[in-house]
Amino acid sequence: MTNDRTNDRTNDRLTVAVLGPGGVGGLLAALLSRAGNRVICLAGETTAAALAKDGIQIRSARFGDFTARVETATELREPVDAALITVKHTTLAASLERLPAPPLGPDTLVVPFLNGVEHPATLRAHYGDTVPVAPATIRVESTRIAPGVIEHGSPFAEVDLTGDRVPPGRLNSLAGALEWSGVGARVLPDETAVLWAKMSFLAPFALLTTRHGLPLGEIRTRHRAQLAALVEETAAISAASGAPVDPAEALRRYDAFPPATRSSMQRDAENGRPLELDAIGGALLRAAERHGVPAPVATEVVTDLRAAEGPRATLP
């Protein structure tokens, strides 16, 4: 990325900033650090101090239990090869103060691991054309138990990297570092398809488990008609956005999940935390309106969730 590199792995290590070392960011930071990369975790003073003192402790059947040492800062002050953004969408605007440009510039790959489909445009507007943005999605179950303490529960951690405006070699460099650390990584073409592939699965799952306060097993039995209708609407919106998906495949995937599975939005609601409702439900409705796709079920569910959130919530 920023330096000329050889095929010798010892000379191919990256300097990576991780904005938001929580469940996902903390796991990636620890694995990248253990593999020999230099990692700088950007967080608030309390979390930064905890990580500087004790490192990041990982509890994982897949990767083992280990502690990784990382550098910490409350704000990035030097160039890096890649900056992973792993905060929730609800805190994105405030968190970007920790990731200023400069030192971000054309030699830093900004990689957001956020839900929804609108954040790449937000980041490109924020940083301008000089900072390359490469959206990513991740399949993992990983939870922050305390600052610097991460429980990884899934038997996998798999990342898809994309970026229509990013040279493939730069994506391959980061994918290689992730693979070397133990994370499955793919570089995929068509940014729109990658983002909507996740959105088309996540939106019905997150919205309905949160709306009814039930795990996925009960949603797919007690509310199956509503689930199927929302899956069909989301697939139609995705197709109109340029990313055809198979609604039947989405239902098969839901049916294959353990019945106790809950969405992160549902857990946020149960714990009184802000919801990523606008990034998921709001973005879905905005895309439907933009492309003229009817979405009565999505509108009803999002409206109910907005009302439950309180007076600050407004329809898109």
C-alpha positions, -999 to +999 in steps of 0.1 A: +000+000+000+021+029+012+054+012+007+070-009-020+067-045-008+083-079-017+068-113-017+086-120+016+058-120+042+081-103+068+081-072+046+044-073+038+030-063+071+006-034+073+000-005+096-037-006+104-059+018+123-091+004+138-118+029+147-140+013+173-123-017+188-156-034+199-168-069+190-158-068+153-131-042+155-115-057+186-114-091+170-099-079+138-074-057+156-062-086+178-059-111+149-040-086+127-017-078+156-010-114+164-001-120+128+026-093+130+009-062+117+012-029+135-023-020+149-035+014+163-068+013+180-087+046+181-112+049+210-122+071+239-098+077+267-112+050+290-111+023+263-078+034+250-062+033+284-076-002+291-062-015+258-029+001+263-026-015+298-040-049+292-041-054+254-071-071+237-082-104+252-098-128+228-119-157+239-126-179+209-130-216+201-120-209+165-089-187+172-080-198+207-078-176+239-050-151+236-041-115+244-028-092+216-008-060+223-019-030+203-011+007+202-039+031+212-048+067+205-079+089+208-071+104+173-051+092+144-019+113+141+001+095+114-004+078+080-015+042+079-020+016+052-056+009+061-082+024+084-110+000+095-142+017+106-160-007+129-183+016+149-221+015+148-237+038+122-254+057+151-219+069+163-203+073+129-204+111+125-189+117+160-164+089+156-149+103+124-133+131+145-108+104+156-100+097+119-091+131+103-077+138+069-048+144+070-032+121+080-056+101+059-048+106+022-045+087-011-022+061+004-047+050+031-075+026+023-106+035+044-126+003+050-160+007+066-176-024+082-210-008+086-246-020+081-266-005+053-258+007+018-255+045+022-223+049+042-198+047+013-213+078-002-213+095+032-176+087+037-166+098+002-185+131+007-167+135+041-132+128+029-134+138-008-120+120-038-084+118-025-091+092+001-101+057-013-131+041+003-134+003+001-166-010+017-165-044+035-189-068+049-182-094+076-199-126+087-191-132+124-206-133+158-183-114+181-192-094+213-173-069+235-178-081+271-157-052+285-132-027+271-106-049+255-124-082+262-139-099+232-159-131+229-159-146+194-188-171+192-191-182+156-170-209+140-160-185+113-150-149+105-153-141+068-148-107+051-158-095+017-138-065+004-150-044-025-146-009-040-154+001-075-129+030-074-100+011-057-072-007-076-076-045-070-040-048-059-046-026-028-077-047-019-057-079-024-030-066-001-054-061+028-072-093+020-038-111+022-031-096+056-066-107+069-061-142+055-027-145+071-043-135+104-069-163+101-098-143+087-114-156+055-112-128+030-125-123-006-121-094-030-153-091-049-163-069-079-195-047-080-197-027-048-235-024-051-240-061-053-219-068-023-236-042-001-271-052-012-264-089-007-259-082+030-287-057+032-313-080+016-306-106+043-300-083+072-330-059+068-359-084+073-340-102+101-331-071+120-364-053+116-387-082+125-367-096+154-366-061+168-402-052+160-416-083+177-388-088+204-385-124+194-356-146+182-354-157+146-370-192+152-402-176+164-402-150+137-400-177+110-429-196+125-453-172+142-447-144+117-436-163+086-461-145+063-448-111+073-412-124+070-418-137+035-435-105+024-407-084+037-381-106+021-399-102-013-401-064-009-364-062+000-354-084-029-375-061-053-358-030-039-324-047-042-330-056-078-342-021-086-310-008-071-289-030-094-284-061-073-308-090-080-311-114-052-332-146-047-358-142-019-362-180-017-325-183-009-329-157+019-357-177+035-337-209+032-308-192+050-332-180+078-345-215+082-310-229+086-301-206+115-304-217+151-339-208+164-324-187+193-306-164+169-312-127+176-301-096+156-277-070+169-305-044+165-327-065+187-299-067+214-295-029+211-332-024+217-332-048+247-303-029+263-317+006+256-290+015+231-297+036+199-308+015+170-293+014+135-328+019+122-321+047+098-291+029+083-311-002+077-349+005+076-346+041+066-321+033+038-344+005+026-374+029+024-354+056+007-342+032-020-378+020-025-390+055-030-361+064-053-369+034-076-407+035-072-409+001-056-440-005-033-429-014+002-460-015+025-447-041+049-413-024+053-431+010+058-453-005+085-425-022+104-402+008+102-430+032+113-437+010+143-401+009+153-397+047+148-426+052+171-411+029+197-378+048+195-395+080+206-401+115+193-365+119+179-373+094+152-386+106+119-395+088+088-371+091+059 
